[in-house]
């Protein structure tokens, strides 16, 4: 374990110990903290865990439209020209049964096909869509970074959602966004500027350049999960300088979302298994869930990758795909997509 990782993980443990003394909680490694006195959570916070099982599906305008299951490449016309994406429709798709929708955003220089392959997201019981960033100097990239192409990617995603939700049977209470690196930065942009079209967000190894939060509206409590390796040599866990820009560490980046949700404290728990050191930070007493998974020595990768996803140490037992999907499943929320008439 590197000295930087030791310092970070030690700080997380110290935070957990302090929280235990202040709140009367106790915890053992790998076990959830137990609380002696129940906190007075807000009404919104009390309903977070209940929503997943009780919030009914909201059929999109595309319910009733026949679609052929499979994985296909398609295009859509936008003001910036033709844009491409891949869409995976599960084999058990039924035209009257609304399914969750997950959008996955690749990193700089990659594409939707590569991203779907190393994440394994198409195996989820959902319709999964993998847009391609606009080309700039031979590389595909997303809004929210100094090397972005200049395309209006927020408008592209809004138009793509309109199209997908109008032509497929989507549950508008379960629409999600995830991405890696520059794609994680794009997730940040969408949380800031297209919040009403998504139920929850989950960037992995995000590239949180200043452009990814420029003009951000933090006024709405927003379910947010981040996963980041403490050994990420590309986008450092504690922040750094790259592409001519200073960028924040992941904890600094996620803190405004915790404040937007009125979170009061944090609690830490080790969740790694089979020798893998992973710390889960949960902000508590929140109106919307905010969580961070810190992977000890983890590189600029998609943890639990199916195939190569980037440089550095990769966990095999801890899976970003499983963790992201678990968070999404637990956090439905109404969106403003095209509904049935």
C-alpha positions as CSV (number, residue, x, y, z in Angstrom):
1,X,0.0,0.0,0.0
2,X,1.4,3.4,-1.0
3,X,2.2,6.1,1.6
4,X,-0.6,8.3,0.1
5,X,-3.1,5.5,0.3
6,X,-2.1,4.8,3.9
7,X,-2.6,8.4,4.9
8,X,-6.0,8.6,3.2
9,X,-7.3,5.3,4.6
10,X,-5.9,6.2,8.1
11,X,-7.8,9.5,7.9
12,X,-11.0,7.7,7.0
13,X,-10.6,5.4,10.0
14,X,-10.0,8.4,12.2
15,X,-13.1,10.0,10.9
16,X,-15.1,6.9,11.7
17,X,-13.7,6.7,15.2
18,X,-14.5,10.3,15.9
19,X,-18.0,9.8,14.6
20,X,-18.5,6.8,16.9
21,X,-17.4,8.9,19.9
22,X,-19.7,11.7,19.0
23,X,-22.8,9.7,18.1
24,X,-22.6,6.7,20.3
25,X,-22.0,4.2,17.4
26,X,-19.7,1.3,17.3
27,X,-18.3,-0.6,14.3
28,X,-15.9,-3.5,13.5
29,X,-14.1,-3.8,10.2
30,X,-16.4,-5.1,7.5
31,X,-19.5,-4.5,9.6
32,X,-22.0,-1.6,9.6
33,X,-21.9,0.8,12.5
34,X,-24.6,0.3,15.1
35,X,-26.4,3.2,16.6
36,X,-27.5,3.3,20.3
37,X,-29.8,6.3,19.8
38,X,-31.9,6.7,16.7
39,X,-31.2,10.1,15.0
40,X,-34.0,12.4,14.1
41,X,-33.8,12.2,10.4
42,X,-35.8,14.5,8.1
43,X,-39.0,13.1,6.6
44,X,-37.3,13.0,3.2
45,X,-34.3,11.0,4.5
46,X,-36.6,8.5,6.1
47,X,-38.2,7.7,2.8
48,X,-35.0,7.2,0.8
49,X,-34.8,3.5,1.5
50,X,-38.5,2.9,1.0
51,X,-38.8,4.5,-2.4
52,X,-37.0,1.7,-4.3
53,X,-39.8,-0.8,-3.5
54,X,-42.8,1.5,-3.3
55,X,-42.3,4.0,-6.1
56,X,-44.4,2.8,-9.0
57,X,-43.1,2.8,-12.6
58,X,-43.8,5.8,-14.8
59,X,-44.3,4.6,-18.4
60,X,-42.7,6.8,-21.0
61,X,-44.3,7.8,-24.3
62,X,-42.6,4.8,-26.0
63,X,-44.5,2.1,-24.1
64,X,-46.4,0.1,-26.6
65,X,-43.8,0.5,-29.3
66,X,-42.3,-2.7,-30.6
67,X,-38.5,-2.9,-30.5
68,X,-36.1,-5.7,-31.4
69,X,-33.9,-6.9,-28.5
70,X,-30.1,-6.7,-29.2
71,X,-27.1,-4.4,-29.2
72,X,-27.1,-1.9,-32.1
73,X,-25.3,1.3,-33.2
74,X,-27.6,4.2,-34.1
75,X,-27.4,7.9,-34.9
76,X,-29.4,10.9,-34.1
77,X,-29.4,14.4,-35.8
78,X,-28.5,17.3,-33.6
79,X,-27.6,21.0,-34.1
80,X,-23.9,19.8,-34.0
81,X,-24.6,17.2,-36.7
82,X,-25.0,13.5,-36.6
83,X,-24.2,11.9,-33.3
84,X,-23.8,8.2,-32.7
85,X,-24.6,5.8,-29.8
86,X,-25.0,2.2,-28.9
87,X,-28.2,0.8,-27.3
88,X,-28.7,-2.5,-25.7
89,X,-32.2,-3.8,-25.3
90,X,-32.6,-6.9,-23.1
91,X,-33.8,-10.2,-24.6
92,X,-36.9,-10.2,-22.3
93,X,-38.0,-6.7,-23.4
94,X,-41.8,-6.3,-23.4
95,X,-43.4,-3.4,-25.2
96,X,-45.7,-2.6,-22.3
97,X,-43.3,-3.2,-19.4
98,X,-41.3,-0.1,-18.4
99,X,-37.6,-0.7,-17.9
100,X,-34.9,1.4,-16.2
101,X,-32.7,3.4,-18.5
102,X,-28.9,3.7,-17.8
103,X,-26.7,6.1,-19.9
104,X,-23.0,5.3,-19.7
105,X,-20.3,7.9,-20.8
106,X,-16.8,6.8,-22.0
107,X,-13.6,8.6,-21.2
108,X,-11.5,10.9,-23.4
109,X,-10.3,9.1,-26.5
110,X,-12.6,6.1,-26.1
111,X,-16.1,5.4,-27.4
112,X,-19.4,3.9,-26.3
113,X,-18.6,0.5,-27.6
114,X,-15.4,0.2,-25.6
115,X,-17.1,1.5,-22.5
116,X,-19.9,-1.0,-22.6
117,X,-17.4,-3.8,-23.1
118,X,-15.2,-3.2,-20.1
119,X,-18.0,-2.3,-17.7
120,X,-20.4,-5.1,-18.6
121,X,-23.3,-2.7,-18.1
122,X,-25.3,-4.3,-20.9
123,X,-25.9,-7.3,-18.7
124,X,-28.1,-5.2,-16.4
125,X,-31.9,-5.7,-16.4
126,X,-32.3,-2.3,-18.0
127,X,-32.0,-0.6,-21.4
128,X,-28.5,0.7,-21.5
129,X,-27.3,3.4,-23.9
130,X,-23.6,4.4,-24.6
131,X,-23.3,7.7,-26.5
132,X,-20.2,8.6,-28.4
133,X,-18.5,11.9,-27.6
134,X,-17.9,14.4,-30.4
135,X,-14.6,14.1,-32.3
136,X,-11.9,16.7,-31.7
137,X,-8.4,16.1,-33.1
138,X,-9.2,12.5,-33.7
139,X,-10.4,11.8,-30.2
140,X,-13.9,11.6,-28.8
141,X,-14.5,13.7,-25.6
142,X,-17.2,15.3,-23.5
143,X,-18.2,18.7,-22.3
144,X,-16.7,19.5,-18.9
145,X,-13.0,19.3,-19.8
146,X,-10.4,21.7,-21.2
147,X,-10.0,19.4,-24.3
148,X,-13.8,19.2,-25.0
149,X,-14.8,19.5,-28.7
150,X,-17.1,22.5,-28.1
151,X,-20.2,20.5,-29.0
152,X,-23.3,21.1,-26.8
153,X,-23.3,17.7,-25.2
154,X,-26.0,18.6,-22.7
155,X,-28.4,19.4,-25.6
156,X,-27.3,16.2,-27.3
157,X,-28.1,14.1,-24.2
158,X,-31.5,15.9,-23.8
159,X,-32.4,15.1,-27.4
160,X,-31.1,11.5,-27.1
161,X,-33.3,11.0,-24.0
162,X,-36.3,12.4,-25.8
163,X,-35.7,9.9,-28.7
164,X,-35.1,6.9,-26.5
165,X,-38.0,7.5,-24.1
166,X,-40.4,8.2,-27.0
167,X,-39.4,5.0,-28.9
168,X,-38.9,2.5,-26.0
169,X,-40.8,1.5,-22.9
170,X,-38.8,3.4,-20.2
171,X,-39.6,3.8,-16.6
172,X,-39.3,7.6,-16.2
173,X,-38.8,7.1,-12.4
174,X,-35.6,5.2,-13.0
175,X,-33.3,7.0,-15.4
176,X,-29.6,7.1,-14.5
177,X,-26.2,8.3,-15.6
178,X,-22.7,6.9,-15.0
179,X,-19.4,7.3,-16.7
180,X,-15.6,7.0,-16.3
181,X,-12.9,9.7,-16.3
182,X,-14.0,12.4,-18.8
183,X,-17.3,10.5,-18.9
184,X,-17.5,10.9,-15.1
185,X,-16.9,14.6,-15.7
186,X,-19.8,14.6,-18.1
187,X,-22.0,13.0,-15.4
188,X,-21.1,16.0,-13.2
189,X,-22.1,18.3,-16.0
190,X,-25.5,16.5,-16.4
191,X,-26.1,16.6,-12.7
192,X,-25.5,20.4,-12.8
193,X,-27.4,21.2,-16.0
194,X,-29.9,18.4,-16.8
195,X,-30.8,17.3,-13.3
196,X,-34.6,16.9,-14.0
197,X,-34.0,14.2,-16.6
198,X,-32.2,11.8,-14.2
199,X,-33.1,10.0,-11.0
200,X,-29.5,9.5,-9.8
201,X,-25.8,9.8,-10.8
202,X,-22.7,7.7,-10.4
203,X,-19.3,8.8,-11.8
204,X,-16.3,6.5,-11.6
205,X,-12.7,7.7,-11.6
206,X,-14.2,11.1,-12.6
207,X,-12.2,13.9,-14.3
208,X,-13.6,16.8,-12.3
209,X,-12.1,19.7,-14.1
210,X,-13.5,23.2,-13.2
211,X,-15.6,23.0,-16.5
212,X,-17.5,20.0,-15.1
213,X,-19.1,22.1,-12.4
214,X,-19.1,25.6,-14.1
215,X,-22.4,27.4,-13.4
216,X,-23.7,24.4,-11.3
217,X,-27.0,24.6,-9.5
218,X,-26.7,22.8,-6.2
219,X,-30.1,23.8,-5.0
220,X,-31.8,20.4,-5.5
221,X,-31.0,17.3,-3.3
222,X,-29.6,14.8,-5.7
223,X,-28.7,11.1,-5.2
224,X,-24.9,11.0,-5.9
225,X,-22.4,8.1,-5.8
226,X,-18.7,8.4,-6.6
227,X,-16.0,5.7,-6.9
228,X,-12.4,6.7,-7.0
229,X,-9.0,4.9,-6.5
230,X,-6.6,6.4,-4.1
231,X,-3.7,5.4,-6.4
232,X,-5.3,7.0,-9.5
233,X,-2.3,8.5,-11.3
234,X,-4.4,10.3,-14.0
235,X,-7.0,12.1,-11.9
236,X,-5.5,12.1,-8.4
237,X,-7.8,11.2,-5.5
238,X,-6.8,14.4,-3.6
239,X,-6.8,16.6,-6.7
240,X,-4.0,18.1,-8.7
241,X,-3.1,19.9,-12.0
242,X,-3.7,18.5,-15.5
243,X,-4.4,19.9,-18.9
244,X,-3.5,23.4,-17.7
245,X,-6.2,23.2,-15.0
246,X,-6.2,22.7,-11.2
247,X,-8.9,20.2,-10.3
248,X,-10.4,19.2,-6.9
249,X,-10.1,15.9,-5.1
250,X,-13.1,13.7,-5.2
251,X,-14.2,14.4,-1.7
252,X,-14.0,18.2,-2.4
253,X,-16.0,17.6,-5.6
254,X,-18.8,15.7,-3.9
255,X,-19.1,17.9,-0.8
256,X,-21.5,20.5,-2.4
257,X,-23.9,17.6,-3.3
258,X,-23.8,16.6,0.4
259,X,-24.5,20.2,1.4
260,X,-27.3,20.4,-1.1
261,X,-28.9,17.4,0.5
262,X,-28.6,18.9,4.0
263,X,-26.3,16.1,5.2
264,X,-25.1,16.4,8.8
265,X,-22.3,13.9,9.2
266,X,-20.4,11.0,7.6
267,X,-19.9,7.4,8.6
268,X,-17.2,5.1,7.2
269,X,-17.3,1.4,6.7
270,X,-14.8,-1.0,5.1
271,X,-16.6,-3.1,2.5
272,X,-13.7,-4.7,0.7
273,X,-13.4,-8.5,0.6
274,X,-10.8,-11.1,-0.3
275,X,-7.9,-8.7,0.7
276,X,-9.3,-5.7,-1.2
277,X,-9.3,-2.5,0.8
278,X,-12.4,-0.4,0.0
279,X,-13.9,2.3,2.3
280,X,-17.5,3.4,1.9
281,X,-18.2,6.9,3.1
282,X,-21.9,7.7,3.6
283,X,-23.2,11.1,4.4
284,X,-26.0,10.8,6.9
285,X,-29.3,12.7,7.8
286,X,-29.6,13.6,4.1
287,X,-32.6,14.5,1.9
288,X,-30.9,12.5,-0.9
289,X,-28.2,9.9,-0.5
290,X,-24.6,10.8,-1.1
291,X,-21.8,8.2,-1.0
292,X,-18.2,7.8,-1.9
293,X,-16.2,4.5,-2.4
294,X,-12.5,4.9,-1.9
295,X,-10.5,2.0,-3.4
296,X,-7.1,1.7,-1.7
297,X,-4.3,1.9,-4.4
298,X,-7.0,1.8,-7.1
299,X,-5.8,3.1,-10.5
300,X,-7.6,5.1,-13.2
301,X,-9.9,2.1,-13.9
302,X,-13.3,0.7,-13.7
303,X,-13.1,-1.6,-10.6
304,X,-14.1,-5.1,-11.4
305,X,-13.6,-4.5,-15.1
306,X,-14.5,-7.1,-17.6
307,X,-11.6,-6.2,-19.9
308,X,-8.8,-3.6,-19.7
309,X,-10.2,-0.1,-18.7
310,X,-7.1,1.9,-17.8
311,X,-3.8,2.0,-16.0
312,X,-3.2,0.9,-12.4
313,X,-4.4,-1.6,-9.8
314,X,-7.9,-3.1,-10.5
315,X,-10.0,-4.8,-7.9
316,X,-11.6,-8.1,-9.0
317,X,-14.1,-8.8,-6.1
318,X,-15.3,-5.2,-5.7
319,X,-17.3,-4.3,-8.8
320,X,-18.1,-0.8,-9.8
321,X,-20.9,-2.1,-12.0
322,X,-22.6,-4.0,-9.2
323,X,-22.1,-1.1,-6.8
324,X,-23.5,1.5,-9.2
325,X,-26.5,-0.7,-10.1
326,X,-27.2,-1.3,-6.4
327,X,-27.2,2.4,-5.8
328,X,-29.4,3.1,-8.8
329,X,-31.9,0.4,-7.8
330,X,-32.2,2.0,-4.4
331,X,-32.8,5.5,-5.7
332,X,-35.7,6.0,-8.1
333,X,-36.9,9.5,-8.7
334,X,-39.3,11.3,-11.0
335,X,-37.9,12.7,-14.2
336,X,-39.3,15.0,-16.9
337,X,-39.2,12.8,-19.9
338,X,-42.0,12.4,-22.5
339,X,-44.9,10.6,-20.8
340,X,-47.7,8.5,-22.2
341,X,-50.7,10.6,-23.4
